[in-house]
């Protein structure tokens, strides 16, 4: 990796939110680089690198970043993953053949994906969950059957506020949640083994409670969440109600009082629930052939 700093990348849980609020892609690229986070340009509205050696050319040099984005002002921002930038990413895919949200939730229940620092909604309706790196190198992998990819050493992601063309419309990568607790490294090997175990040891996820009782159980659980896990817990619970097809008014009425009881301000409760409706997608009750778009009023 070229032009690395002696101090290394300087991340905090709020870094991505602040950079994503930059007024332009070049301004955002500058902010990443100024924090010692190497970036490189990708094609406008896409993911293909514009540099000869792809993510290997990523740089923290402001002069280099300026030159790249002066040449292509609307270039998307590529962010290498792994020890180079100090972040790992679990990529939850959503496409015509299925969604990775259920597999991610199952892994969350097993304690394998809980330590994320922030969540980014991807233009396709999927999600990037960011984690700090551990000391050991963790290489990229894919589990197509679970619709989950892991971006570690040897990979990269497109970072906010980049945009992709989705159905002819520029759609941004958006930060949708920031953890209230200290992020923890991800054990990618354990996650992969859970998502794609040997055939003789495979087990189905614990069945979800019936739809008629589940909202009340989620609300009761949410009301007991301690400080440091309240926002994350509310976001997760709201996503479950989105997936079960409940309208946003029902979710606010059901989880809102529980979130306030747990100690969250009402505006933050509503904002978190709206973020869940922008991220999750309703899932079919039986066959689950693929995602169903969220209502246009929420997706705007």
N, C-alpha and C positions, 0 to 999 in steps of 0.2 A: 504494500500500500504506500503510495507516494505522499510526501508532505505531511507526515504525521507529527503531532505535537508531543513535547516531552511530558506534558501533564495528562494527555489522553483526552478522550471525549468527556465533556462536562454535561451530564444529564441530571435532571431532576424530574419528578413526576409531572411537573407543570411545563417542562421545556417544550414538548410537542404542541401543547395548546397555544403557547405564546408564538411559536414559529408559524403554526397554521393560521394565525390571525394576521400574518404579514400581508401588506397590500398587493404584492405581486410575487410571482414565482422567483424572480431574481432576488428580491428582498428576502424571501424565505431561504433561498440557497445561501445567501450571504450570512444569515443568522446561524444556520447550521454550521457553516465553516468557521465562523467567529467563535463558536463554542468547542472547536476542536473536533467536530463531527464531519468526517469526509463525505462528500457528495459528488455526483456526476450527472450530466444531463442525459435525458432520454427523449425520444421523439415526442412532439406535441400531440397530446391526446392518446398516447400509447405507452408501451413499456420497453421498447427496444432501445438499447444504449446508443448514444450518438458518438461515443468515444471509441477509438480503435480496439482497445482492450477491455471494454465494458467496465464492470465495477472495479477492476484492477487499476483503473486510471483515477479513481475517486481521490479527491484532494480537499485539503483545508486551506489552501492558498487562496486568499481573496482575489489576487490578481488573476489566477487561473479561472476561478468561478466567474469573475466579471467577464473574462474573455469568452468563456463558453456561452453565457447567457446573453451577451451582446450579439453573438452570432445567431442564437435562437432564443429570443426573449420569452417565448411561451413553452420552452422545453420543460418537461416534467422532471421531478427531482428523484434520482435514484439514490438509495441509501443502502450501502453494504451492511450485511448482518454478520454477527459473530464478534470475535474479540476486537476487530478493527474499530467498530463503532460502539461496542459495549452493550448491544441489544440483540435479543433473539426474538423471533416472531412466529407465532402459531397462526397460520392462514386458514380461516374457516371459509370454505368455498360454498357458493350458491350458484347452481346452474341447472340446466334442463334435466339432468339425470338425478338430481338430489341436492341435499343441503348437509353441511357439516355441523350445524348447530346441535343436533341431538348427540352426536359423538362427543362434541366439546363439553356438553352438559354432563354426560356420563363420566368423562374424565375429571370434570370439576367435582362431582360427587365423590370420586375416589381420591381427591386431594392432589391431583396431578397437574392441574392448570390454574390453581387458585392465586398464584403469586404475581399476576400481571400488574404492570404499572399504569398502563392506559390502554384503551380500546379505540380502534379506528374503524369506522364503517367504510367499506370499499364501495366503489361505484356500482358493482354488480349486486349489492345487498349483502355481501359477505362481511367478514370481519378480520382485522389483524389484531391479535393480542400480543402486546410487547412485554418482554421480560428482560431483566438484567442478565448478563452473561455470567457463567460460572468460570472457575479457573481453567478447566479442561476444555479443549476444543470439541465442538459438537457440530457435525456435518449436516448438511441439508438432507431431507428425505421427503417422500410422499407416501400416503396411504390412500389411494384412489377410492377404495371401497368405503372409507369413512368420510371422504370429501375433506380431508385435512392434509395440509402441507406444512412442513417445518422449514423455516428459513434460518439457518445458522451460518457457520463458517463455510465460505464458498458460495454464498448466495447474496441476494439483494431483494429489496422491496421498493415499491414506489411510495414516497412519503407525502403526507399532507404539506401544502394545500394543492398538490398535483391533481389533474383532472383526466378522466378517460371519456371517450365518446361512447355513450350508451344509448342505443336507439336514436342516434343522430343528435344527442344532446350532451354537451360537456357536463360531466357529473364529478364532483370533487371527492377526494378522500377526506373524511371528517372525523375529528376527535369527538367521541361520544361519551366517554367516561374516563375519569381519572381516579385512581385508587386513593383512599384515605389512609391506607396502611403502607408500610414499607414494602416495596416490591421484593420478591424473592426469586432466585434463579430457578430455571426450569430444568428438570431432568428429562431431556429429550429421548433418551434411550428407553426409560420406563414408559413414557407416553406412547412411544411407537409400539412397544410390546403390548400395551393395553389395547391400542387401536387395532393391531394386527397380530394377535397371538397365534401360537401354533394351533392347528386345527383341533388337536385332542384336548386343549385346555380352554377353548373358547366358551365364554358364558355371555348370555344376554344381559343387558342392563336391567336393573330392577324396574319392574313395571311402574308406570306413573299412576297416581291415584285417579279414580274416576273423575270425569270432568265436573260432575255435580258437587263433589266435595272438595276438589282441589283448590279453588280460589280461597275458601275459608282457611284451609290449612296453610296456604302460602301467606295469607295476612297474619295469622297467628304467629307463624315463624318469623315474619318480618318485624313484628312488634317487639321481638326479644333480641334483635341484633344489637351488639354492643358498639360503642364508638370506635371508629376505624373500619367497620365493616358495613355500616348502614347504607351508604350510597351504592356500594357494590351489590349488596344484598337486594336492595330495591330494584336496581337495574335488572338483575338476574330474574327476580320474581315477575317483574313486568314482562320480560321477554317470554316467560312461560305462558302468560295469559294471552300475549299476542299470538303465539303459536297455536293456542287452543281456539283462536277465532273470536275472542272477546273484543268488543269495541273499546276505544280508549276511555269513554265516559264510565264504563263499567269498571275498568282497571283503576282509574283515579278514585272512584267511590269505594272500591274494595281495598286497595293498598294504600291510598292516601292517608287515612286515619292511622293505619299501622306505622307508616313512615314517620308521621308526626309524633306518635307515641314513642317511637324509638329515638326521637330527638332531632329529626331533620326539619328545617323550616319548610312551610307549605310551598313557597315558590320553588325551592330545590326539589321537593317531592314531585311536583308537576313537571319540571324540566327534565328530571331523570326518566319519568314515565314516557314523555314525548320522545326522548332519545331512544328508548326501547322500541317504540313504534316505528322509528326511522330505521332501526337496525334489523329487528327480527321480522320474519315473514310467517303468516299463517300456514300451518301444515295440514294437508289432507288427513282426514280421520282414519282412513283404512290403508289405501294403497301407497300414499305418499310418493307419487311419481315425480314431484318437483315442487319448487317454491311457488307460492301465490303472491303477487305483488301487494304491498300495503296500500291502503286507500290513498288516492292522490292528494287528498287534503293533508294527510300526515307526512307524506313523502316530499312535499315541497320544501 
